[in-house]
Amino acid sequence: MAKYGFIGLGIMGSAMAANLVKAGFGVTVWNRTPAKCTPLVELGASQAKSPREVATECEITFAILADPTAAREVFYGPEGVQAGIGDGRGYIDMSTVDSDTSAAIATAVEDAGGLFLEAPVSGTKKPAEDGTLIILAAGDRSLYDQAVPAFEKMGKLFPFLGKAGQGAHMKLVVNMIMGGMMTAFCEGLSLGQKSGLDGQQILEILMAGALANPMFGSKGTMILQQEFRTSFPLKHMQKDMRLAIALGDQLGQPLASAAAANETFKRARNLGFSEEDFAAVFKAIT
C-alpha cells in the first residue's frame, strides 16, 4: 500500500505532491486532467485511474481542489473518494471550502469507517514549491499525528485547530484579510502614481516602515512591471472572499470592508482577469 495519495495537481497540488515524492514517500496521484500526472510519475509517483482507487490503496489521501463544488464532485462521484475510503484510512482535504462542505465530507468519511482532517493551506506557488506553506489542520487528532511527516515536507507551520470546520474558518479569515489588504494596496499605488509619485519609491517607503510585508513586496513588483504571472489565481481569491462574507452572514458579523473588496475582485473577474494572479485586481482599480 502506498503511503500517500494525492488528488488535485494544479498550481499548488503539483508542487506539494512533488515534495512528498522527492522526500522518498510512496505517492499515488490522480487528476481530472490525466496529463498533469505525468511530471509526478516521472519523479517516481504512481498514477491511479480514479479517486476511488487512490483512497482504496493509500494509507492517507490528500486532496486540494479548486472550490466546494470540485471538492464534493471528487468525493461523492461514482468513482469518488467515498467509494474507496474506510478501514481506518485517512482523507485530508486541503481545499479551501466552506465549513458546511467540510462537515458533510467529514461525516461521510467517518460513516464509511475512515478518518478525516481538513487542512487548507495559506501560501501561494513559491511556498508550495519550497515546502513552506502554513497548513491549517482540524478534525481527527490521530490522523493529524499520522500526517505530520508529510506536513513537515509541505509546510513550515501546521497548527492543529480543533474540530472539523475550524481549519476552513481560519483559512477564510486569512484570505479575507489578504484580499482586503490587496485592494487597499492597489488603490494606494494607483492614487500615488496618478498624483505624480514614483511607484518604486512608494514601494520602498512602504517596505521600510510599519506596513512592510512580503505580499506588498512581491505583488508590488508584479504590479509595477504589469506582469501578472499566476501564483494564486484571482478567481480563487474572489471565491474565498465570497465564502468569508457568507460566513459573516451566518454569524451576524458585519464585514463592510471585505464586502467592498469582494466587489472589486468581482469586477476584475468580469473584466477577464480570472486566471491571472490576484494582484491583477489592480487593473480593475487603476
BADOSE-730039 format. One record per residue (C-alpha): residue number from 0; x, y, z; residue in one letter. Coordinates in nm, 2 decimals. Example, Ala and Ser with C-alpha at 12.3 -4.5 7.8 and 13.67 -1.06 7.14 Angstrom:
2
{pos->0 X->1.23 Y->-0.45 Z->0.78 code->a}
{pos->1 X->1.37 Y->-0.11 Z->0.71 code->s}
# end
This chain:
286
{pos->0 X->0.00 Y->0.00 Z->0.00 code->m}
{pos->1 X->0.13 Y->0.34 Z->-0.10 code->a}
{pos->2 X->0.19 Y->0.57 Z->0.19 code->k}
{pos->3 X->0.02 Y->0.87 Z->0.05 code->y}
{pos->4 X->-0.23 Y->0.95 Z->-0.22 code->g}
{pos->5 X->-0.26 Y->1.30 Z->-0.38 code->f}
{pos->6 X->-0.57 Y->1.42 Z->-0.57 code->i}
{pos->7 X->-0.56 Y->1.76 Z->-0.75 code->g}
{pos->8 X->-0.25 Y->1.86 Z->-0.93 code->l}
{pos->9 X->-0.30 Y->2.23 Z->-1.01 code->g}
{pos->10 X->-0.05 Y->2.51 Z->-0.92 code->i}
{pos->11 X->-0.05 Y->2.41 Z->-0.56 code->m}
{pos->12 X->-0.11 Y->2.04 Z->-0.56 code->g}
{pos->13 X->0.16 Y->1.96 Z->-0.82 code->s}
{pos->14 X->0.43 Y->2.13 Z->-0.61 code->a}
{pos->15 X->0.30 Y->1.98 Z->-0.28 code->m}
{pos->16 X->0.29 Y->1.62 Z->-0.42 code->a}
{pos->17 X->0.63 Y->1.67 Z->-0.58 code->a}
{pos->18 X->0.78 Y->1.75 Z->-0.24 code->n}
{pos->19 X->0.63 Y->1.42 Z->-0.10 code->l}
{pos->20 X->0.78 Y->1.22 Z->-0.38 code->v}
{pos->21 X->1.12 Y->1.39 Z->-0.35 code->k}
{pos->22 X->1.12 Y->1.31 Z->0.02 code->a}
{pos->23 X->1.11 Y->0.94 Z->-0.07 code->g}
{pos->24 X->0.75 Y->0.86 Z->0.02 code->f}
{pos->25 X->0.54 Y->0.63 Z->-0.19 code->g}
{pos->26 X->0.28 Y->0.85 Z->-0.36 code->v}
{pos->27 X->-0.01 Y->0.77 Z->-0.58 code->t}
{pos->28 X->-0.16 Y->1.06 Z->-0.78 code->v}
{pos->29 X->-0.48 Y->1.14 Z->-0.97 code->w}
{pos->30 X->-0.61 Y->1.44 Z->-1.15 code->n}
{pos->31 X->-0.91 Y->1.51 Z->-1.36 code->r}
{pos->32 X->-0.68 Y->1.61 Z->-1.64 code->t}
{pos->33 X->-0.46 Y->1.29 Z->-1.65 code->p}
{pos->34 X->-0.17 Y->1.46 Z->-1.83 code->a}
{pos->35 X->-0.10 Y->1.66 Z->-1.52 code->k}
{pos->36 X->0.01 Y->1.34 Z->-1.35 code->c}
{pos->37 X->0.30 Y->1.29 Z->-1.60 code->t}
{pos->38 X->0.56 Y->1.51 Z->-1.43 code->p}
{pos->39 X->0.49 Y->1.34 Z->-1.09 code->l}
{pos->40 X->0.51 Y->0.99 Z->-1.25 code->v}
{pos->41 X->0.85 Y->1.09 Z->-1.40 code->e}
{pos->42 X->0.96 Y->1.18 Z->-1.05 code->l}
{pos->43 X->0.86 Y->0.84 Z->-0.92 code->g}
{pos->44 X->0.49 Y->0.86 Z->-0.83 code->a}
{pos->45 X->0.23 Y->0.60 Z->-0.94 code->s}
{pos->46 X->-0.08 Y->0.71 Z->-1.13 code->q}
{pos->47 X->-0.43 Y->0.59 Z->-1.03 code->a}
{pos->48 X->-0.74 Y->0.57 Z->-1.26 code->k}
{pos->49 X->-0.98 Y->0.73 Z->-1.01 code->s}
{pos->50 X->-1.01 Y->0.89 Z->-0.67 code->p}
{pos->51 X->-1.17 Y->0.57 Z->-0.55 code->r}
{pos->52 X->-0.85 Y->0.38 Z->-0.64 code->e}
{pos->53 X->-0.64 Y->0.63 Z->-0.46 code->v}
{pos->54 X->-0.85 Y->0.62 Z->-0.14 code->a}
{pos->55 X->-0.85 Y->0.24 Z->-0.15 code->t}
{pos->56 X->-0.48 Y->0.19 Z->-0.20 code->e}
{pos->57 X->-0.33 Y->0.46 Z->0.02 code->c}
{pos->58 X->-0.30 Y->0.50 Z->0.39 code->e}
{pos->59 X->-0.37 Y->0.87 Z->0.37 code->i}
{pos->60 X->-0.51 Y->1.05 Z->0.08 code->t}
{pos->61 X->-0.46 Y->1.43 Z->0.03 code->f}
{pos->62 X->-0.68 Y->1.64 Z->-0.19 code->a}
{pos->63 X->-0.65 Y->2.00 Z->-0.29 code->i}
{pos->64 X->-0.93 Y->2.11 Z->-0.53 code->l}
{pos->65 X->-1.05 Y->2.44 Z->-0.67 code->a}
{pos->66 X->-1.37 Y->2.51 Z->-0.48 code->d}
{pos->67 X->-1.65 Y->2.34 Z->-0.28 code->p}
{pos->68 X->-1.82 Y->2.21 Z->-0.60 code->t}
{pos->69 X->-1.50 Y->2.03 Z->-0.71 code->a}
{pos->70 X->-1.44 Y->1.90 Z->-0.36 code->a}
{pos->71 X->-1.78 Y->1.75 Z->-0.35 code->r}
{pos->72 X->-1.76 Y->1.60 Z->-0.70 code->e}
{pos->73 X->-1.43 Y->1.43 Z->-0.64 code->v}
{pos->74 X->-1.55 Y->1.29 Z->-0.31 code->f}
{pos->75 X->-1.91 Y->1.19 Z->-0.39 code->y}
{pos->76 X->-1.88 Y->1.10 Z->-0.76 code->g}
{pos->77 X->-1.94 Y->0.74 Z->-0.88 code->p}
{pos->78 X->-1.57 Y->0.66 Z->-0.87 code->e}
{pos->79 X->-1.50 Y->0.91 Z->-0.59 code->g}
{pos->80 X->-1.32 Y->0.90 Z->-0.27 code->v}
{pos->81 X->-1.63 Y->0.80 Z->-0.07 code->q}
{pos->82 X->-1.64 Y->0.47 Z->-0.26 code->a}
{pos->83 X->-1.29 Y->0.38 Z->-0.16 code->g}
{pos->84 X->-1.23 Y->0.52 Z->0.19 code->i}
{pos->85 X->-1.27 Y->0.30 Z->0.50 code->g}
{pos->86 X->-1.09 Y->0.06 Z->0.73 code->d}
{pos->87 X->-0.92 Y->0.34 Z->0.93 code->g}
{pos->88 X->-0.76 Y->0.50 Z->0.62 code->r}
{pos->89 X->-0.74 Y->0.88 Z->0.62 code->g}
{pos->90 X->-0.87 Y->1.16 Z->0.40 code->y}
{pos->91 X->-0.72 Y->1.50 Z->0.43 code->i}
{pos->92 X->-0.90 Y->1.77 Z->0.23 code->d}
{pos->93 X->-0.66 Y->2.07 Z->0.17 code->m}
{pos->94 X->-0.91 Y->2.26 Z->-0.05 code->s}
{pos->95 X->-1.05 Y->2.59 Z->0.07 code->t}
{pos->96 X->-1.42 Y->2.52 Z->0.12 code->v}
{pos->97 X->-1.70 Y->2.64 Z->0.34 code->d}
{pos->98 X->-1.74 Y->2.47 Z->0.68 code->s}
{pos->99 X->-2.07 Y->2.31 Z->0.58 code->d}
{pos->100 X->-1.89 Y->2.13 Z->0.29 code->t}
{pos->101 X->-1.61 Y->2.02 Z->0.52 code->s}
{pos->102 X->-1.85 Y->1.89 Z->0.79 code->a}
{pos->103 X->-2.05 Y->1.69 Z->0.53 code->a}
{pos->104 X->-1.74 Y->1.52 Z->0.39 code->i}
{pos->105 X->-1.61 Y->1.46 Z->0.74 code->a}
{pos->106 X->-1.94 Y->1.28 Z->0.84 code->t}
{pos->107 X->-1.93 Y->1.07 Z->0.52 code->a}
{pos->108 X->-1.57 Y->0.97 Z->0.58 code->v}
{pos->109 X->-1.64 Y->0.87 Z->0.94 code->e}
{pos->110 X->-1.96 Y->0.68 Z->0.84 code->d}
{pos->111 X->-1.75 Y->0.48 Z->0.60 code->a}
{pos->112 X->-1.50 Y->0.39 Z->0.87 code->g}
{pos->113 X->-1.23 Y->0.63 Z->0.77 code->g}
{pos->114 X->-1.06 Y->0.93 Z->0.94 code->l}
{pos->115 X->-1.10 Y->1.29 Z->0.83 code->f}
{pos->116 X->-0.89 Y->1.60 Z->0.85 code->l}
{pos->117 X->-0.94 Y->1.93 Z->0.68 code->e}
{pos->118 X->-0.61 Y->2.11 Z->0.61 code->a}
{pos->119 X->-0.65 Y->2.42 Z->0.39 code->p}
{pos->120 X->-0.32 Y->2.59 Z->0.32 code->v}
{pos->121 X->-0.21 Y->2.95 Z->0.34 code->s}
{pos->122 X->0.05 Y->3.04 Z->0.08 code->g}
{pos->123 X->0.09 Y->3.05 Z->-0.30 code->t}
{pos->124 X->0.30 Y->2.88 Z->-0.57 code->k}
{pos->125 X->0.65 Y->2.96 Z->-0.43 code->k}
{pos->126 X->0.58 Y->2.85 Z->-0.07 code->p}
{pos->127 X->0.42 Y->2.53 Z->-0.22 code->a}
{pos->128 X->0.74 Y->2.47 Z->-0.42 code->e}
{pos->129 X->0.96 Y->2.55 Z->-0.12 code->d}
{pos->130 X->0.76 Y->2.34 Z->0.13 code->g}
{pos->131 X->0.69 Y->2.64 Z->0.34 code->t}
{pos->132 X->0.31 Y->2.66 Z->0.34 code->l}
{pos->133 X->0.10 Y->2.72 Z->0.65 code->i}
{pos->134 X->-0.13 Y->2.42 Z->0.69 code->i}
{pos->135 X->-0.45 Y->2.48 Z->0.89 code->l}
{pos->136 X->-0.55 Y->2.14 Z->1.02 code->a}
{pos->137 X->-0.87 Y->2.05 Z->1.21 code->a}
{pos->138 X->-1.06 Y->1.72 Z->1.26 code->g}
{pos->139 X->-0.93 Y->1.38 Z->1.38 code->d}
{pos->140 X->-0.63 Y->1.43 Z->1.60 code->r}
{pos->141 X->-0.49 Y->1.08 Z->1.54 code->s}
{pos->142 X->-0.49 Y->1.14 Z->1.17 code->l}
{pos->143 X->-0.32 Y->1.47 Z->1.22 code->y}
{pos->144 X->-0.04 Y->1.29 Z->1.42 code->d}
{pos->145 X->-0.01 Y->1.03 Z->1.14 code->q}
{pos->146 X->0.02 Y->1.31 Z->0.87 code->a}
{pos->147 X->0.29 Y->1.52 Z->1.05 code->v}
{pos->148 X->0.58 Y->1.36 Z->0.85 code->p}
{pos->149 X->0.40 Y->1.47 Z->0.52 code->a}
{pos->150 X->0.31 Y->1.81 Z->0.66 code->f}
{pos->151 X->0.68 Y->1.86 Z->0.75 code->e}
{pos->152 X->0.77 Y->1.83 Z->0.38 code->k}
{pos->153 X->0.49 Y->2.06 Z->0.26 code->m}
{pos->154 X->0.48 Y->2.33 Z->0.52 code->g}
{pos->155 X->0.67 Y->2.53 Z->0.78 code->k}
{pos->156 X->0.38 Y->2.56 Z->1.03 code->l}
{pos->157 X->0.09 Y->2.32 Z->1.08 code->f}
{pos->158 X->-0.12 Y->2.40 Z->1.39 code->p}
{pos->159 X->-0.40 Y->2.17 Z->1.50 code->f}
{pos->160 X->-0.71 Y->2.39 Z->1.53 code->l}
{pos->161 X->-0.96 Y->2.15 Z->1.68 code->g}
{pos->162 X->-1.28 Y->2.02 Z->1.54 code->k}
{pos->163 X->-1.35 Y->2.00 Z->1.16 code->a}
{pos->164 X->-1.47 Y->2.34 Z->1.04 code->g}
{pos->165 X->-1.21 Y->2.54 Z->1.23 code->q}
{pos->166 X->-0.95 Y->2.50 Z->0.96 code->g}
{pos->167 X->-1.19 Y->2.63 Z->0.70 code->a}
{pos->168 X->-1.28 Y->2.92 Z->0.92 code->h}
{pos->169 X->-0.91 Y->3.01 Z->0.97 code->m}
{pos->170 X->-0.84 Y->3.00 Z->0.60 code->k}
{pos->171 X->-1.13 Y->3.22 Z->0.52 code->l}
{pos->172 X->-1.02 Y->3.48 Z->0.78 code->v}
{pos->173 X->-0.67 Y->3.48 Z->0.65 code->v}
{pos->174 X->-0.77 Y->3.52 Z->0.28 code->n}
{pos->175 X->-1.04 Y->3.78 Z->0.36 code->m}
{pos->176 X->-0.77 Y->3.99 Z->0.53 code->i}
{pos->177 X->-0.53 Y->3.93 Z->0.24 code->m}
{pos->178 X->-0.79 Y->4.03 Z->-0.02 code->g}
{pos->179 X->-0.88 Y->4.35 Z->0.17 code->g}
{pos->180 X->-0.51 Y->4.44 Z->0.21 code->m}
{pos->181 X->-0.45 Y->4.39 Z->-0.16 code->m}
{pos->182 X->-0.73 Y->4.62 Z->-0.28 code->t}
{pos->183 X->-0.62 Y->4.89 Z->-0.03 code->a}
{pos->184 X->-0.26 Y->4.85 Z->-0.16 code->f}
{pos->185 X->-0.37 Y->4.87 Z->-0.52 code->c}
{pos->186 X->-0.58 Y->5.18 Z->-0.45 code->e}
{pos->187 X->-0.28 Y->5.35 Z->-0.28 code->g}
{pos->188 X->-0.04 Y->5.26 Z->-0.56 code->l}
{pos->189 X->-0.28 Y->5.39 Z->-0.82 code->s}
{pos->190 X->-0.35 Y->5.71 Z->-0.63 code->l}
{pos->191 X->0.02 Y->5.78 Z->-0.57 code->g}
{pos->192 X->0.11 Y->5.73 Z->-0.93 code->q}
{pos->193 X->-0.17 Y->5.94 Z->-1.06 code->k}
{pos->194 X->-0.06 Y->6.22 Z->-0.83 code->s}
{pos->195 X->0.29 Y->6.21 Z->-0.98 code->g}
{pos->196 X->0.47 Y->5.99 Z->-0.73 code->l}
{pos->197 X->0.71 Y->5.72 Z->-0.85 code->d}
{pos->198 X->0.57 Y->5.37 Z->-0.80 code->g}
{pos->199 X->0.91 Y->5.22 Z->-0.70 code->q}
{pos->200 X->0.96 Y->5.49 Z->-0.44 code->q}
{pos->201 X->0.61 Y->5.42 Z->-0.29 code->i}
{pos->202 X->0.71 Y->5.05 Z->-0.25 code->l}
{pos->203 X->1.05 Y->5.14 Z->-0.10 code->e}
{pos->204 X->0.88 Y->5.36 Z->0.16 code->i}
{pos->205 X->0.61 Y->5.11 Z->0.24 code->l}
{pos->206 X->0.87 Y->4.83 Z->0.28 code->m}
{pos->207 X->1.08 Y->5.04 Z->0.52 code->a}
{pos->208 X->0.80 Y->5.11 Z->0.77 code->g}
{pos->209 X->0.53 Y->4.95 Z->0.97 code->a}
{pos->210 X->0.34 Y->4.84 Z->0.66 code->l}
{pos->211 X->0.62 Y->4.62 Z->0.53 code->a}
{pos->212 X->0.51 Y->4.27 Z->0.45 code->n}
{pos->213 X->0.61 Y->4.00 Z->0.19 code->p}
{pos->214 X->0.29 Y->4.04 Z->-0.01 code->m}
{pos->215 X->0.34 Y->4.41 Z->-0.07 code->f}
{pos->216 X->0.70 Y->4.34 Z->-0.17 code->g}
{pos->217 X->0.63 Y->4.06 Z->-0.42 code->s}
{pos->218 X->0.30 Y->4.18 Z->-0.56 code->k}
{pos->219 X->0.41 Y->4.54 Z->-0.58 code->g}
{pos->220 X->0.69 Y->4.45 Z->-0.81 code->t}
{pos->221 X->0.45 Y->4.24 Z->-1.02 code->m}
{pos->222 X->0.21 Y->4.54 Z->-1.04 code->i}
{pos->223 X->0.48 Y->4.79 Z->-1.14 code->l}
{pos->224 X->0.60 Y->4.55 Z->-1.41 code->q}
{pos->225 X->0.25 Y->4.48 Z->-1.52 code->q}
{pos->226 X->0.33 Y->4.11 Z->-1.54 code->e}
{pos->227 X->0.07 Y->3.91 Z->-1.35 code->f}
{pos->228 X->0.22 Y->3.55 Z->-1.37 code->r}
{pos->229 X->-0.02 Y->3.34 Z->-1.17 code->t}
{pos->230 X->0.08 Y->3.24 Z->-0.83 code->s}
{pos->231 X->-0.27 Y->3.24 Z->-0.68 code->f}
{pos->232 X->-0.55 Y->3.29 Z->-0.94 code->p}
{pos->233 X->-0.77 Y->3.59 Z->-0.89 code->l}
{pos->234 X->-1.08 Y->3.37 Z->-0.93 code->k}
{pos->235 X->-0.98 Y->3.17 Z->-0.63 code->h}
{pos->236 X->-0.93 Y->3.48 Z->-0.42 code->m}
{pos->237 X->-1.27 Y->3.61 Z->-0.51 code->q}
{pos->238 X->-1.42 Y->3.27 Z->-0.42 code->k}
{pos->239 X->-1.26 Y->3.29 Z->-0.08 code->d}
{pos->240 X->-1.38 Y->3.64 Z->-0.02 code->m}
{pos->241 X->-1.73 Y->3.53 Z->-0.11 code->r}
{pos->242 X->-1.72 Y->3.23 Z->0.13 code->l}
{pos->243 X->-1.59 Y->3.46 Z->0.41 code->a}
{pos->244 X->-1.87 Y->3.70 Z->0.36 code->i}
{pos->245 X->-2.12 Y->3.42 Z->0.36 code->a}
{pos->246 X->-1.97 Y->3.31 Z->0.70 code->l}
{pos->247 X->-2.02 Y->3.66 Z->0.82 code->g}
{pos->248 X->-2.38 Y->3.65 Z->0.72 code->d}
{pos->249 X->-2.43 Y->3.32 Z->0.92 code->q}
{pos->250 X->-2.27 Y->3.47 Z->1.23 code->l}
{pos->251 X->-2.42 Y->3.82 Z->1.21 code->g}
{pos->252 X->-2.07 Y->3.97 Z->1.17 code->q}
{pos->253 X->-2.06 Y->4.30 Z->0.97 code->p}
{pos->254 X->-1.78 Y->4.28 Z->0.70 code->l}
{pos->255 X->-1.82 Y->4.61 Z->0.53 code->a}
{pos->256 X->-1.46 Y->4.65 Z->0.40 code->s}
{pos->257 X->-1.44 Y->4.28 Z->0.30 code->a}
{pos->258 X->-1.77 Y->4.32 Z->0.10 code->a}
{pos->259 X->-1.63 Y->4.62 Z->-0.08 code->a}
{pos->260 X->-1.31 Y->4.44 Z->-0.16 code->a}
{pos->261 X->-1.51 Y->4.14 Z->-0.29 code->n}
{pos->262 X->-1.70 Y->4.37 Z->-0.53 code->e}
{pos->263 X->-1.36 Y->4.49 Z->-0.67 code->t}
{pos->264 X->-1.25 Y->4.13 Z->-0.72 code->f}
{pos->265 X->-1.58 Y->4.05 Z->-0.89 code->k}
{pos->266 X->-1.53 Y->4.35 Z->-1.12 code->r}
{pos->267 X->-1.18 Y->4.22 Z->-1.21 code->a}
{pos->268 X->-1.33 Y->3.88 Z->-1.29 code->r}
{pos->269 X->-1.59 Y->4.04 Z->-1.52 code->n}
{pos->270 X->-1.31 Y->4.23 Z->-1.69 code->l}
{pos->271 X->-1.15 Y->3.89 Z->-1.78 code->g}
{pos->272 X->-0.87 Y->3.87 Z->-1.53 code->f}
{pos->273 X->-0.99 Y->3.55 Z->-1.35 code->s}
{pos->274 X->-0.69 Y->3.33 Z->-1.45 code->e}
{pos->275 X->-0.42 Y->3.59 Z->-1.37 code->e}
{pos->276 X->-0.26 Y->3.64 Z->-1.03 code->d}
{pos->277 X->-0.49 Y->3.80 Z->-0.78 code->f}
{pos->278 X->-0.26 Y->4.11 Z->-0.79 code->a}
{pos->279 X->-0.43 Y->4.18 Z->-1.13 code->a}
{pos->280 X->-0.72 Y->4.33 Z->-0.93 code->v}
{pos->281 X->-0.50 Y->4.64 Z->-0.97 code->f}
{pos->282 X->-0.63 Y->4.66 Z->-1.33 code->k}
{pos->283 X->-0.98 Y->4.69 Z->-1.21 code->a}
{pos->284 X->-0.88 Y->4.98 Z->-0.98 code->i}
{pos->285 X->-0.64 Y->5.19 Z->-1.18 code->t}
# end
